[in-house]
Amino acid sequence: MNKTKYIFITGGVLSSLGKGVAAASIGNILESYGYSISILKLDPYLNIDPGTMSPFQHGEVFVTDDGAETDLDLGHYERFTTIRTSQDNNWTAGSIYNSVLDKERKGDYLGKTVQVIPHVTDEIASKITKIGVKTDILIVEIGGTVGDIEGLPFLESIRQVGLNHDDNDVLYMHLTLVPYIKTAGELKTKPTQHSVKELRSIGIQPDILLCRSEIPIPKDIKRKIALFTNVKEDDVVSAYDVETIYEIPLIFKKEGLGNSILKKLKLEKKKDDSENWQNWINKVKALSSKKEVIVSIVGKYIKLNDSYKSLYESLFHGGVENDVNVKLNLVEADNLLEWNLDETFADTDAILVPGGFGNRGIEGMIKAIEYARLKKIPFFGICLGMQVATIEYFRNIVGYKDANSTEFSTSTKHKIFLKLKELKNIDLMGHNMRLGEYSCVLKKETLSMSIYNQGKIYERHRHRYEFNPEYEELLKDNGMIVSGKNSERNLVETVEIKDHPWFFGCQFHPEFKSRPMEPHPLFVSFIKAAKENKK
């Protein structure tokens, strides 16, 4: 059996340089060379997971099949490679310390003084080893920036992993910034020099540097960086801005990164299967600006792009499949009660209401959904969007003006959505949310069935309120179709309206399963409807 090879990716200078996309792109390259890979994200913050963190601070929470609430970078990993992530692909400092303290309470350390070294660092190493044994190459991304105090245990742990393996089994890669100073017309290498110096001070010498910049880095600058960082010039890789992030694996290959990795790890190129990826990129670049659809997203967290990262990417995938550019009109739900909807949605070809939690912006969403329903504009409601669409229907079609979810009003007479523990027809699921992959049986001769073209589907969930089954027959009698249900627990999964060009709501998050060359069928169909509406 071949030994697992390890690639450790750290970041310097500042955050948000794109370590997640870089890790995903490297995974893409290595898969194209015929190797099985997996990617692990280690985050230094003390939360157990991102599930309780504000979308304005941390961005979206990506949910895996097994119900883990993880960092959004796992979405990049899945979109760039063939892997399906799980809890084993994301650990935080909080979860690591929690595990260590649990062992201490159980007496597993046999009375020893529990310390960061070796106990915390060993726990980190055990997470790396656990997932590493399943694959040819494990890529490990360390969150945060070199120099952050909370990241030191992770850096110490990966330093020790290097000591415990042969030199050609471990590769250290450092992503840093080479800023372009426009007034001087120069690329500056000093931030990179200092960042590598900081990394070397804790015992890690990077083998390869990924240098982020606005423009390609010329040879003389690469030579200077190599000289001051003790890295070979061929291993200084220019990671410059591109038209689409999906082009990055091809840019990295062009820069020779794939060959550098193989050389360092003493591996042979089994094949080079990147033609399909290149063809898809060519399709993206061939999209004409004249072929454009405008999708208005009425959300709660639109002020931060990363809050709906997977959603935006899924809409992009659906657009490429339909040969159109998808332009997003981001609408803050809070403001809609005061705005003129005809002006707000003047050029809109479709409206989407995404997921979220809490009462803020709900009435604005209801107003937008009513507008989409009456004006026959294609509408897509995801999770919270599906719930609010159902509430809107009960208020304005069924006539229950106080219809609501107990999440927004506990005093309402007509409780259309209830918390899991309030439902009498299902057992508790171990927590107050439905997380991860669940099955859904689709009804024949519905929009759902025509889109999926199969009777049973599996989608990922992240919500804590479910449709109240007491109102299901009333909903059907008034024209809203329950087109999909989880049969094990009799839970409503999808709803739609028949006399409408495209009106669909789902409890699950289809955006978590969309990939560039395997766009999710719901987004393909939604963008197609938007394209037809434009005519």
One Martini backbone bead per residue (centre of mass of N, CA, C, O) as a GRO file, in nm:
protein
  535
    1MET     BB    1   0.095   0.037   0.023
    2ASN     BB    2   0.071   0.358  -0.013
    3LYS     BB    3   0.174   0.646   0.097
    4THR     BB    4   0.084   0.928   0.234
    5LYS     BB    5   0.052   1.251   0.120
    6TYR     BB    6   0.149   1.594   0.219
    7ILE     BB    7  -0.027   1.916   0.209
    8PHE     BB    8   0.061   2.237   0.333
    9ILE     BB    9  -0.147   2.533   0.388
   10THR     BB   10  -0.054   2.864   0.417
   11GLY     BB   11  -0.087   3.205   0.547
   12GLY     BB   12  -0.017   3.555   0.460
   13VAL     BB   13  -0.047   3.899   0.584
   14LEU     BB   14  -0.358   3.814   0.494
   15SER     BB   15  -0.675   3.765   0.452
   16SER     BB   16  -0.854   3.653   0.173
   17LEU     BB   17  -0.658   3.520  -0.062
   18GLY     BB   18  -0.736   3.196  -0.123
   19LYS     BB   19  -0.681   2.908   0.008
   20GLY     BB   20  -0.930   2.741  -0.070
   21VAL     BB   21  -0.894   2.765  -0.380
   22ALA     BB   22  -0.608   2.658  -0.385
   23ALA     BB   23  -0.665   2.379  -0.266
   24ALA     BB   24  -0.877   2.300  -0.479
   25SER     BB   25  -0.688   2.331  -0.727
   26ILE     BB   26  -0.484   2.117  -0.641
   27GLY     BB   27  -0.686   1.888  -0.637
   28ASN     BB   28  -0.758   1.909  -0.935
   29ILE     BB   29  -0.477   1.845  -1.048
   30LEU     BB   30  -0.430   1.566  -0.905
   31GLU     BB   31  -0.675   1.428  -1.030
   32SER     BB   32  -0.580   1.469  -1.329
   33TYR     BB   33  -0.322   1.271  -1.254
   34GLY     BB   34  -0.467   1.014  -1.081
   35TYR     BB   35  -0.537   1.105  -0.784
   36SER     BB   36  -0.625   1.064  -0.464
   37ILE     BB   37  -0.819   1.298  -0.268
   38SER     BB   38  -0.804   1.530   0.011
   39ILE     BB   39  -0.955   1.787   0.232
   40LEU     BB   40  -0.837   1.993   0.506
   41LYS     BB   41  -0.981   2.202   0.762
   42LEU     BB   42  -0.808   2.431   0.985
   43ASP     BB   43  -0.945   2.615   1.255
   44PRO     BB   44  -0.857   2.860   1.512
   45TYR     BB   45  -1.120   2.885   1.631
   46LEU     BB   46  -1.336   2.829   1.928
   47ASN     BB   47  -1.543   2.717   1.782
   48ILE     BB   48  -1.676   2.420   1.708
   49ASP     BB   49  -1.844   2.570   1.484
   50PRO     BB   50  -2.014   2.779   1.244
   51GLY     BB   51  -2.326   2.756   1.330
   52THR     BB   52  -2.318   3.027   1.541
   53MET     BB   53  -2.228   3.216   1.319
   54SER     BB   54  -2.224   3.496   1.155
   55PRO     BB   55  -2.257   3.573   0.821
   56PHE     BB   56  -2.101   3.853   0.851
   57GLN     BB   57  -1.831   3.705   0.959
   58HIS     BB   58  -1.820   3.394   0.802
   59GLY     BB   59  -2.047   3.326   0.635
   60GLU     BB   60  -2.125   3.046   0.522
   61VAL     BB   61  -2.273   2.731   0.588
   62PHE     BB   62  -2.150   2.423   0.523
   63VAL     BB   63  -2.315   2.120   0.425
   64THR     BB   64  -2.308   1.789   0.478
   65ASP     BB   65  -2.425   1.475   0.455
   66ASP     BB   66  -2.367   1.428   0.783
   67GLY     BB   67  -2.432   1.734   0.913
   68ALA     BB   68  -2.205   1.925   0.893
   69GLU     BB   69  -2.085   2.234   1.012
   70THR     BB   70  -1.899   2.435   0.787
   71ASP     BB   71  -1.680   2.566   0.600
   72LEU     BB   72  -1.689   2.724   0.290
   73ASP     BB   73  -1.437   2.577   0.163
   74LEU     BB   74  -1.583   2.301   0.114
   75GLY     BB   75  -1.724   2.401  -0.138
   76HIS     BB   76  -1.472   2.425  -0.310
   77TYR     BB   77  -1.380   2.136  -0.293
   78GLU     BB   78  -1.637   2.018  -0.437
   79ARG     BB   79  -1.629   2.198  -0.704
   80PHE     BB   80  -1.317   2.108  -0.792
   81THR     BB   81  -1.397   1.815  -0.713
   82THR     BB   82  -1.504   1.470  -0.623
   83ILE     BB   83  -1.553   1.521  -0.340
   84ARG     BB   84  -1.703   1.426  -0.021
   85THR     BB   85  -1.770   1.573   0.256
   86SER     BB   86  -1.708   1.595   0.616
   87GLN     BB   87  -1.628   1.622   0.938
   88ASP     BB   88  -1.324   1.531   0.874
   89ASN     BB   89  -1.277   1.819   0.695
   90ASN     BB   90  -1.345   1.985   0.983
   91TRP     BB   91  -1.148   2.171   1.221
   92THR     BB   92  -1.136   2.323   1.531
   93ALA     BB   93  -1.014   2.447   1.813
   94GLY     BB   94  -1.267   2.386   1.975
   95SER     BB   95  -1.285   2.078   1.901
   96ILE     BB   96  -1.005   2.003   2.001
   97TYR     BB   97  -1.028   2.098   2.298
   98ASN     BB   98  -1.279   1.934   2.360
   99SER     BB   99  -1.145   1.657   2.320
  100VAL     BB  100  -0.922   1.691   2.530
  101LEU     BB  101  -1.110   1.747   2.778
  102ASP     BB  102  -1.264   1.483   2.765
  103LYS     BB  103  -1.014   1.305   2.819
  104GLU     BB  104  -0.940   1.428   3.091
  105ARG     BB  105  -1.209   1.356   3.239
  106LYS     BB  106  -1.165   1.033   3.175
  107GLY     BB  107  -0.841   0.973   3.214
  108ASP     BB  108  -0.655   0.929   2.950
  109TYR     BB  109  -0.380   1.078   3.078
  110LEU     BB  110  -0.302   0.959   3.361
  111GLY     BB  111  -0.245   1.247   3.527
  112LYS     BB  112  -0.143   1.439   3.338
  113THR     BB  113  -0.030   1.725   3.215
  114VAL     BB  114  -0.214   1.935   3.020
  115GLN     BB  115  -0.099   2.035   2.692
  116VAL     BB  116  -0.035   2.170   2.397
  117ILE     BB  117   0.246   2.032   2.446
  118PRO     BB  118   0.127   1.738   2.305
  119HIS     BB  119  -0.194   1.718   2.310
  120VAL     BB  120  -0.302   1.914   2.097
  121THR     BB  121  -0.110   1.840   1.863
  122ASP     BB  122  -0.191   1.539   1.860
  123GLU     BB  123  -0.490   1.584   1.792
  124ILE     BB  124  -0.439   1.713   1.522
  125ALA     BB  125  -0.276   1.478   1.398
  126SER     BB  126  -0.510   1.269   1.419
  127LYS     BB  127  -0.694   1.410   1.207
  128ILE     BB  128  -0.498   1.387   0.975
  129THR     BB  129  -0.456   1.077   0.977
  130LYS     BB  130  -0.748   0.975   0.952
  131ILE     BB  131  -0.788   1.096   0.653
  132GLY     BB  132  -0.515   1.012   0.511
  133VAL     BB  133  -0.554   0.689   0.482
  134LYS     BB  134  -0.780   0.729   0.232
  135THR     BB  135  -0.534   0.855   0.057
  136ASP     BB  136  -0.282   0.973  -0.138
  137ILE     BB  137  -0.365   1.289  -0.094
  138LEU     BB  138  -0.330   1.543   0.155
  139ILE     BB  139  -0.493   1.849   0.203
  140VAL     BB  140  -0.391   2.121   0.425
  141GLU     BB  141  -0.574   2.384   0.567
  142ILE     BB  142  -0.476   2.681   0.731
  143GLY     BB  143  -0.616   2.899   0.907
  144GLY     BB  144  -0.540   3.206   0.871
  145THR     BB  145  -0.240   3.371   0.997
  146VAL     BB  146   0.073   3.413   1.019
  147GLY     BB  147   0.101   3.514   1.375
  148ASP     BB  148  -0.128   3.397   1.500
  149ILE     BB  149  -0.182   3.272   1.810
  150GLU     BB  150  -0.413   3.051   1.748
  151GLY     BB  151  -0.224   2.897   1.516
  152LEU     BB  152   0.027   2.759   1.653
  153PRO     BB  153  -0.061   2.460   1.705
  154PHE     BB  154  -0.093   2.391   1.402
  155LEU     BB  155   0.195   2.454   1.310
  156GLU     BB  156   0.334   2.259   1.507
  157SER     BB  157   0.196   2.002   1.405
  158ILE     BB  158   0.298   2.016   1.103
  159ARG     BB  159   0.594   2.009   1.181
  160GLN     BB  160   0.585   1.726   1.313
  161VAL     BB  161   0.489   1.570   1.067
  162GLY     BB  162   0.748   1.624   0.906
  163LEU     BB  163   0.939   1.469   1.109
  164ASN     BB  164   0.759   1.182   1.082
  165HIS     BB  165   0.847   1.208   0.779
  166ASP     BB  166   0.939   1.198   0.484
  167ASP     BB  167   1.039   1.442   0.271
  168ASN     BB  168   0.859   1.313   0.018
  169ASP     BB  169   0.568   1.334   0.201
  170VAL     BB  170   0.616   1.654   0.247
  171LEU     BB  171   0.444   1.974   0.186
  172TYR     BB  172   0.511   2.327   0.179
  173MET     BB  173   0.267   2.592   0.151
  174HIS     BB  174   0.263   2.950   0.066
  175LEU     BB  175   0.034   3.216   0.101
  176THR     BB  176   0.076   3.535  -0.053
  177LEU     BB  177   0.159   3.888  -0.090
  178VAL     BB  178   0.184   4.097  -0.398
  179PRO     BB  179   0.169   4.413  -0.419
  180TYR     BB  180   0.026   4.676  -0.616
  181ILE     BB  181   0.165   4.995  -0.676
  182LYS     BB  182   0.034   5.231  -0.870
  183THR     BB  183   0.203   5.492  -0.816
  184ALA     BB  184   0.478   5.317  -0.873
  185GLY     BB  185   0.450   5.058  -1.058
  186GLU     BB  186   0.476   4.817  -0.829
  187LEU     BB  187   0.600   4.528  -0.695
  188LYS     BB  188   0.588   4.396  -0.358
  189THR     BB  189   0.799   4.177  -0.142
  190LYS     BB  190   0.807   4.230   0.168
  191PRO     BB  191   0.559   4.076   0.281
  192THR     BB  192   0.670   3.798   0.197
  193GLN     BB  193   0.931   3.799   0.353
  194HIS     BB  194   0.801   3.828   0.638
  195SER     BB  195   0.617   3.579   0.627
  196VAL     BB  196   0.842   3.366   0.593
  197LYS     BB  197   1.000   3.445   0.844
  198GLU     BB  198   0.771   3.365   1.040
  199LEU     BB  199   0.759   3.065   0.955
  200ARG     BB  200   1.065   2.997   1.011
  201SER     BB  201   1.059   3.068   1.324
  202ILE     BB  202   0.875   2.781   1.363
  203GLY     BB  203   1.014   2.556   1.148
  204ILE     BB  204   0.907   2.649   0.848
  205GLN     BB  205   0.987   2.560   0.517
  206PRO     BB  206   0.898   2.649   0.223
  207ASP     BB  207   0.864   2.503  -0.100
  208ILE     BB  208   0.610   2.685  -0.184
  209LEU     BB  209   0.494   2.980  -0.357
  210LEU     BB  210   0.193   3.173  -0.341
  211CYS     BB  211   0.145   3.471  -0.537
  212ARG     BB  212  -0.053   3.726  -0.480
  213SER     BB  213  -0.200   3.918  -0.757
  214GLU     BB  214  -0.314   4.128  -1.003
  215ILE     BB  215  -0.055   4.042  -1.157
  216PRO     BB  216   0.179   3.908  -1.316
  217ILE     BB  217   0.487   3.769  -1.225
  218PRO     BB  218   0.789   3.835  -1.291
  219LYS     BB  219   1.105   3.701  -1.297
  220ASP     BB  220   1.256   3.916  -1.122
  221ILE     BB  221   1.064   3.887  -0.878
  222LYS     BB  222   1.094   3.585  -0.832
  223ARG     BB  223   1.400   3.599  -0.780
  224LYS     BB  224   1.382   3.778  -0.528
  225ILE     BB  225   1.201   3.598  -0.357
  226ALA     BB  226   1.384   3.348  -0.357
  227LEU     BB  227   1.632   3.478  -0.222
  228PHE     BB  228   1.460   3.576   0.056
  229THR     BB  229   1.319   3.258   0.108
  230ASN     BB  230   1.457   2.986   0.013
  231VAL     BB  231   1.337   2.957  -0.285
  232LYS     BB  232   1.285   2.841  -0.573
  233GLU     BB  233   1.201   2.994  -0.861
  234ASP     BB  234   1.008   2.760  -0.970
  235ASP     BB  235   0.844   2.787  -0.669
  236VAL     BB  236   0.732   3.062  -0.777
  237VAL     BB  237   0.392   3.143  -0.784
  238SER     BB  238   0.158   3.294  -0.990
  239ALA     BB  239  -0.147   3.436  -0.832
  240TYR     BB  240  -0.354   3.575  -1.035
  241ASP     BB  241  -0.596   3.744  -1.161
  242VAL     BB  242  -0.918   3.627  -1.277
  243GLU     BB  243  -1.221   3.586  -1.426
  244THR     BB  244  -1.226   3.291  -1.291
  245ILE     BB  245  -1.172   3.064  -1.041
  246TYR     BB  246  -1.179   2.807  -1.243
  247GLU     BB  247  -0.891   2.891  -1.377
  248ILE     BB  248  -0.665   2.829  -1.166
  249PRO     BB  249  -0.564   2.540  -1.232
  250LEU     BB  250  -0.453   2.630  -1.514
  251ILE     BB  251  -0.256   2.845  -1.411
  252PHE     BB  252  -0.089   2.660  -1.229
  253LYS     BB  253   0.007   2.476  -1.456
  254LYS     BB  254   0.142   2.698  -1.625
  255GLU     BB  255   0.341   2.760  -1.370
  256GLY     BB  256   0.425   2.450  -1.264
  257LEU     BB  257   0.292   2.327  -1.004
  258GLY     BB  258   0.239   2.030  -1.066
  259ASN     BB  259   0.538   1.954  -1.113
  260SER     BB  260   0.645   2.044  -0.836
  261ILE     BB  261   0.484   1.848  -0.666
  262LEU     BB  262   0.583   1.583  -0.791
  263LYS     BB  263   0.883   1.631  -0.732
  264LYS     BB  264   0.866   1.660  -0.419
  265LEU     BB  265   0.692   1.370  -0.394
  266LYS     BB  266   0.779   1.158  -0.596
  267LEU     BB  267   0.590   1.165  -0.863
  268GLU     BB  268   0.382   1.047  -1.116
  269LYS     BB  269   0.221   1.096  -1.415
  270LYS     BB  270  -0.057   0.915  -1.505
  271LYS     BB  271  -0.206   1.176  -1.616
  272ASP     BB  272  -0.410   1.435  -1.819
  273ASP     BB  273  -0.738   1.528  -1.710
  274SER     BB  274  -0.827   1.861  -1.838
  275GLU     BB  275  -1.020   1.901  -2.081
  276ASN     BB  276  -1.303   1.946  -1.955
  277TRP     BB  277  -1.226   2.198  -1.794
  278GLN     BB  278  -1.134   2.366  -2.036
  279ASN     BB  279  -1.404   2.357  -2.189
  280TRP     BB  280  -1.566   2.503  -1.969
  281ILE     BB  281  -1.402   2.765  -1.972
  282ASN     BB  282  -1.460   2.830  -2.268
  283LYS     BB  283  -1.763   2.862  -2.221
  284VAL     BB  284  -1.745   3.098  -2.027
  285LYS     BB  285  -1.583   3.294  -2.226
  286ALA     BB  286  -1.824   3.277  -2.452
  287LEU     BB  287  -1.999   3.451  -2.310
  288SER     BB  288  -2.237   3.685  -2.365
  289SER     BB  289  -2.343   4.001  -2.263
  290LYS     BB  290  -2.619   3.979  -2.424
  291LYS     BB  291  -2.652   3.717  -2.250
  292GLU     BB  292  -2.889   3.802  -2.000
  293VAL     BB  293  -2.974   3.759  -1.655
  294ILE     BB  294  -3.189   3.874  -1.388
  295VAL     BB  295  -3.134   3.814  -1.040
  296SER     BB  296  -3.325   3.851  -0.756
  297ILE     BB  297  -3.201   3.881  -0.422
  298VAL     BB  298  -3.387   3.823  -0.122
  299GLY     BB  299  -3.211   3.911   0.170
  300LYS     BB  300  -3.027   3.921   0.492
  301TYR     BB  301  -2.690   3.890   0.383
  302ILE     BB  302  -2.586   4.077   0.125
  303LYS     BB  303  -2.337   4.247   0.242
  304LEU     BB  304  -2.208   3.952   0.220
  305ASN     BB  305  -2.101   3.742  -0.019
  306ASP     BB  306  -2.030   3.477   0.159
  307SER     BB  307  -2.324   3.411   0.264
  308TYR     BB  308  -2.391   3.302  -0.063
  309LYS     BB  309  -2.177   3.134  -0.219
  310SER     BB  310  -2.316   2.873  -0.333
  311LEU     BB  311  -2.545   3.020  -0.471
  312TYR     BB  312  -2.386   3.188  -0.675
  313GLU     BB  313  -2.246   2.945  -0.810
  314SER     BB  314  -2.509   2.796  -0.901
  315LEU     BB  315  -2.608   3.020  -1.088
  316PHE     BB  316  -2.363   3.012  -1.269
  317HIS     BB  317  -2.393   2.720  -1.362
  318GLY     BB  318  -2.678   2.761  -1.486
  319GLY     BB  319  -2.587   2.972  -1.692
  320VAL     BB  320  -2.383   2.806  -1.855
  321GLU     BB  321  -2.589   2.585  -1.937
  322ASN     BB  322  -2.767   2.840  -2.082
  323ASP     BB  323  -2.582   3.060  -2.214
  324VAL     BB  324  -2.565   3.270  -1.958
  325ASN     BB  325  -2.559   3.552  -1.783
  326VAL     BB  326  -2.557   3.617  -1.432
  327LYS     BB  327  -2.724   3.877  -1.281
  328LEU     BB  328  -2.714   4.044  -0.969
  329ASN     BB  329  -2.984   4.156  -0.754
  330LEU     BB  330  -2.934   4.297  -0.447
  331VAL     BB  331  -3.179   4.259  -0.181
  332GLU     BB  332  -3.286   4.408   0.099
  333ALA     BB  333  -3.548   4.302   0.284
  334ASP     BB  334  -3.594   4.544   0.479
  335ASN     BB  335  -3.658   4.766   0.237
  336LEU     BB  336  -3.929   4.672   0.083
  337LEU     BB  337  -4.154   4.830   0.246
  338GLU     BB  338  -4.045   5.118   0.107
  339TRP     BB  339  -4.038   5.018  -0.175
  340ASN     BB  340  -4.068   5.006  -0.518
  341LEU     BB  341  -4.123   4.721  -0.697
  342ASP     BB  342  -4.116   4.813  -0.993
  343GLU     BB  343  -3.830   4.935  -0.958
  344THR     BB  344  -3.671   4.703  -0.828
  345PHE     BB  345  -3.798   4.486  -1.072
  346ALA     BB  346  -3.772   4.600  -1.366
  347ASP     BB  347  -3.521   4.385  -1.478
  348THR     BB  348  -3.641   4.125  -1.377
  349ASP     BB  349  -3.642   3.759  -1.439
  350ALA     BB  350  -3.591   3.674  -1.129
  351ILE     BB  351  -3.671   3.527  -0.801
  352LEU     BB  352  -3.484   3.498  -0.484
  353VAL     BB  353  -3.516   3.315  -0.169
  354PRO     BB  354  -3.323   3.249   0.087
  355GLY     BB  355  -3.179   3.166   0.357
  356GLY     BB  356  -3.244   3.177   0.723
  357PHE     BB  357  -3.271   3.369   1.035
  358GLY     BB  358  -3.531   3.514   1.161
  359ASN     BB  359  -3.739   3.812   1.143
  360ARG     BB  360  -3.572   3.968   0.963
  361GLY     BB  361  -3.730   4.057   0.651
  362ILE     BB  362  -3.998   3.892   0.609
  363GLU     BB  363  -4.202   4.101   0.495
  364GLY     BB  364  -4.033   4.160   0.242
  365MET     BB  365  -4.044   3.877   0.125
  366ILE     BB  366  -4.349   3.855   0.098
  367LYS     BB  367  -4.373   4.088  -0.103
  368ALA     BB  368  -4.192   3.961  -0.326
  369ILE     BB  369  -4.356   3.698  -0.365
  370GLU     BB  370  -4.621   3.825  -0.447
  371TYR     BB  371  -4.506   3.962  -0.696
  372ALA     BB  372  -4.412   3.703  -0.843
  373ARG     BB  373  -4.693   3.569  -0.853
  374LEU     BB  374  -4.859   3.801  -1.001
  375LYS     BB  375  -4.625   3.859  -1.238
  376LYS     BB  376  -4.495   3.586  -1.336
  377ILE     BB  377  -4.225   3.536  -1.184
  378PRO     BB  378  -3.974   3.360  -1.135
  379PHE     BB  379  -3.955   3.134  -0.843
  380PHE     BB  380  -3.718   3.087  -0.560
  381GLY     BB  381  -3.733   2.884  -0.262
  382ILE     BB  382  -3.498   2.857   0.013
  383CYS     BB  383  -3.614   2.736   0.284
  384LEU     BB  384  -3.711   3.015   0.398
  385GLY     BB  385  -3.838   3.077   0.118
  386MET     BB  386  -4.046   2.848   0.135
  387GLN     BB  387  -4.186   2.934   0.397
  388VAL     BB  388  -4.270   3.221   0.306
  389ALA     BB  389  -4.435   3.131   0.058
  390THR     BB  390  -4.647   2.976   0.224
  391ILE     BB  391  -4.741   3.209   0.400
  392GLU     BB  392  -4.832   3.393   0.169
  393TYR     BB  393  -5.052   3.199   0.068
  394PHE     BB  394  -5.223   3.195   0.326
  395ARG     BB  395  -5.281   3.498   0.337
  396ASN     BB  396  -5.374   3.560   0.014
  397ILE     BB  397  -5.551   3.288  -0.049
  398VAL     BB  398  -5.675   3.157   0.209
  399GLY     BB  399  -5.698   3.410   0.448
  400TYR     BB  400  -5.458   3.400   0.668
  401LYS     BB  401  -5.332   3.687   0.796
  402ASP     BB  402  -5.165   3.538   1.053
  403ALA     BB  403  -4.978   3.372   0.916
  404ASN     BB  404  -4.708   3.160   1.051
  405SER     BB  405  -4.419   3.128   1.232
  406THR     BB  406  -4.279   3.051   1.540
  407GLU     BB  407  -4.020   3.215   1.476
  408PHE     BB  408  -4.196   3.500   1.445
  409SER     BB  409  -4.469   3.378   1.599
  410THR     BB  410  -4.631   3.256   1.895
  411SER     BB  411  -4.939   3.396   1.871
  412THR     BB  412  -5.041   3.268   1.636
  413LYS     BB  413  -5.306   3.086   1.513
  414HIS     BB  414  -5.143   3.016   1.238
  415LYS     BB  415  -4.916   2.745   1.239
  416ILE     BB  416  -4.726   2.658   0.970
  417PHE     BB  417  -4.458   2.661   1.146
  418LEU     BB  418  -4.250   2.431   1.330
  419LYS     BB  419  -4.077   2.309   1.558
  420LEU     BB  420  -3.964   2.002   1.590
  421LYS     BB  421  -4.062   1.967   1.899
  422GLU     BB  422  -4.374   2.050   1.816
  423LEU     BB  423  -4.401   1.797   1.673
  424LYS     BB  424  -4.604   1.491   1.681
  425ASN     BB  425  -4.500   1.303   1.415
  426ILE     BB  426  -4.205   1.318   1.546
  427ASP     BB  427  -3.895   1.262   1.630
  428LEU     BB  428  -3.628   1.337   1.771
  429MET     BB  429  -3.286   1.428   1.630
  430GLY     BB  430  -3.078   1.533   1.875
  431HIS     BB  431  -3.172   1.818   1.775
  432ASN     BB  432  -3.291   2.148   1.653
  433MET     BB  433  -3.197   2.020   1.370
  434ARG     BB  434  -3.192   1.965   1.020
  435LEU     BB  435  -2.915   1.770   0.911
  436GLY     BB  436  -2.840   1.699   0.599
  437GLU     BB  437  -2.921   1.405   0.445
  438TYR     BB  438  -3.236   1.358   0.269
  439SER     BB  439  -3.518   1.228   0.161
  440CYS     BB  440  -3.727   1.255  -0.151
  441VAL     BB  441  -4.055   1.226  -0.266
  442LEU     BB  442  -4.195   1.249  -0.581
  443LYS     BB  443  -4.441   1.378  -0.769
  444LYS     BB  444  -4.626   1.327  -1.021
  445GLU     BB  445  -4.674   1.571  -1.245
  446THR     BB  446  -4.434   1.777  -1.180
  447LEU     BB  447  -4.185   1.996  -1.159
  448SER     BB  448  -3.997   1.821  -0.996
  449MET     BB  449  -4.002   1.570  -1.184
  450SER     BB  450  -3.907   1.722  -1.446
  451ILE     BB  451  -3.629   1.802  -1.328
  452TYR     BB  452  -3.519   1.521  -1.205
  453ASN     BB  453  -3.631   1.246  -1.330
  454GLN     BB  454  -3.719   1.130  -1.035
  455GLY     BB  455  -3.865   0.989  -0.742
  456LYS     BB  456  -3.579   1.001  -0.575
  457ILE     BB  457  -3.411   1.213  -0.344
  458TYR     BB  458  -3.100   1.389  -0.227
  459GLU     BB  459  -3.068   1.633   0.037
  460ARG     BB  460  -2.960   1.921   0.202
  461HIS     BB  461  -2.987   2.036   0.543
  462ARG     BB  462  -3.082   2.364   0.736
  463HIS     BB  463  -3.318   2.335   0.989
  464ARG     BB  464  -3.593   2.396   1.254
  465TYR     BB  465  -3.845   2.420   1.057
  466GLU     BB  466  -4.176   2.289   0.995
  467PHE     BB  467  -4.438   2.178   0.844
  468ASN     BB  468  -4.773   2.175   0.923
  469PRO     BB  469  -4.978   1.900   0.868
  470GLU     BB  470  -5.262   2.034   0.930
  471TYR     BB  471  -5.229   2.220   0.641
  472GLU     BB  472  -5.207   2.045   0.380
  473GLU     BB  473  -5.496   2.017   0.261
  474LEU     BB  474  -5.552   2.323   0.244
  475LEU     BB  475  -5.327   2.384   0.045
  476LYS     BB  476  -5.425   2.200  -0.184
  477ASP     BB  477  -5.719   2.321  -0.211
  478ASN     BB  478  -5.566   2.617  -0.293
  479GLY     BB  479  -5.316   2.528  -0.520
  480MET     BB  480  -5.080   2.404  -0.357
  481ILE     BB  481  -4.813   2.192  -0.419
  482VAL     BB  482  -4.709   1.886  -0.286
  483SER     BB  483  -4.417   1.740  -0.444
  484GLY     BB  484  -4.247   1.679  -0.166
  485LYS     BB  485  -4.139   1.402   0.058
  486ASN     BB  486  -4.064   1.274   0.371
  487SER     BB  487  -4.159   0.956   0.447
  488GLU     BB  488  -4.040   0.885   0.731
  489ARG     BB  489  -4.172   1.186   0.858
  490ASN     BB  490  -4.379   1.353   0.698
  491LEU     BB  491  -4.224   1.582   0.524
  492VAL     BB  492  -4.212   1.879   0.377
  493GLU     BB  493  -4.011   1.982   0.082
  494THR     BB  494  -4.211   2.066  -0.165
  495VAL     BB  495  -4.334   2.351  -0.359
  496GLU     BB  496  -4.607   2.456  -0.589
  497ILE     BB  497  -4.730   2.622  -0.887
  498LYS     BB  498  -4.913   2.574  -1.169
  499ASP     BB  499  -5.015   2.881  -1.263
  500HIS     BB  500  -4.691   2.909  -1.342
  501PRO     BB  501  -4.391   2.929  -1.487
  502TRP     BB  502  -4.206   2.945  -1.192
  503PHE     BB  503  -4.285   2.785  -0.876
  504PHE     BB  504  -4.044   2.724  -0.609
  505GLY     BB  505  -4.005   2.516  -0.308
  506CYS     BB  506  -3.744   2.436  -0.056
  507GLN     BB  507  -3.602   2.302   0.237
  508PHE     BB  508  -3.350   2.272   0.096
  509HIS     BB  509  -2.991   2.283  -0.028
  510PRO     BB  510  -2.888   2.270  -0.353
  511GLU     BB  511  -2.613   2.438  -0.355
  512PHE     BB  512  -2.435   2.199  -0.216
  513LYS     BB  513  -2.444   2.017  -0.516
  514SER     BB  514  -2.307   2.209  -0.706
  515ARG     BB  515  -2.134   2.194  -1.025
  516PRO     BB  516  -1.991   2.293  -1.302
  517MET     BB  517  -2.039   1.997  -1.466
  518GLU     BB  518  -2.288   1.961  -1.228
  519PRO     BB  519  -2.550   2.110  -1.233
  520HIS     BB  520  -2.819   2.189  -1.075
  521PRO     BB  521  -3.136   2.134  -1.187
  522LEU     BB  522  -3.277   2.377  -1.049
  523PHE     BB  523  -3.088   2.600  -1.170
  524VAL     BB  524  -3.127   2.533  -1.463
  525SER     BB  525  -3.437   2.575  -1.466
  526PHE     BB  526  -3.447   2.864  -1.350
  527ILE     BB  527  -3.274   3.002  -1.575
  528LYS     BB  528  -3.451   2.915  -1.804
  529ALA     BB  529  -3.700   3.073  -1.706
  530ALA     BB  530  -3.559   3.350  -1.714
  531LYS     BB  531  -3.495   3.341  -2.016
  532GLU     BB  532  -3.794   3.314  -2.110
  533ASN     BB  533  -3.899   3.574  -1.966
  534LYS     BB  534  -3.731   3.780  -2.139
  535LYS     BB  535  -3.901   3.732  -2.408
   0.00000   0.00000   0.00000
